[in-house]
């Protein structure tokens, strides 16, 4: 009997995905474990392996198809001795087999044709009235800016005088024709198009990752009551410690400031577990381990791979793990368990020169730390003016799970670890 190949659920929350690529063609022989396709989920592109052996009899869903539902029929595998006739009832929806939907391939954006001069098809503007048009100077200036023929405007001022309100409320064809004429002079090239305002643009299709990320960020900002706490940490000792450790490594590893921040966040959560929580309607969940998500920018959008049980790992181990996770995230090769979950997120834009910002909470977590760049500035110490390097950290908090006092206490402890990095090595 032909074997149904269904759209797999590659994560607990996945309901649909994009069939990015087929590695096998109709007529190809496959064995169990062979990679047959690539599926684009909300966070990564995953390889799908065959669980049975046979011959690809029919590819139902072509590569490039978007929004394929989980458990939807995507292909049919024939066993030895079977042929096209054995697939007829399955493809027709017979028995308990799911009906095969009509293939819908994703079309590449086509180059926009050069628009014909819109003014030629627009209704011809009526000839100006022979009599003089009475209008205020302001109305004339606005009309000239908008390309409006004053002879078409009905005046509501004294003796039919055209005033500002008449021009601003005018909805005739003259202004539209002017915009159309301007648009007609533009010559789109390649995939460029012209919008209603005569502006050239190209379309950049949103992939599934960006769509889901946008949806979750919007839900977070709209449904989670954010509040923000900012603290400034002096990082001169951290920088000295980092330099000494990197020099001692002799090229074996290279620690970053962010590695110290990840470790400090993990230790601070263990020292103050009231901040290591997430909100649920029935109860607040307080977590045992510090699973730190690290925001990584990829060509497909933002993703947050997780350094699990970071409180139990040294700076060297955290550094290696973050580099590995970030690299595979940019290549779309993370497994779901490597980016789903986490108890706390670190988002660092210091390398871009950003001194301070507020991040959007990564649900279901209750906290995210936005880390800025280290900047030198004068400060007073024991009555003396000195120069130090300071870094601002802004904690975005879900007020349902973490109130102001808890957030402030957590930042106080975090500051201690950042300013005294030796404490993290104990």
Order of alpha helices (4+ residues) and beta strands (2+ residues): beta-beta-beta-beta-beta-beta-beta-beta-alpha-alpha-alpha-alpha-alpha-beta-beta-alpha-beta-alpha-alpha-beta-beta-beta-beta-alpha-beta-beta-beta-alpha
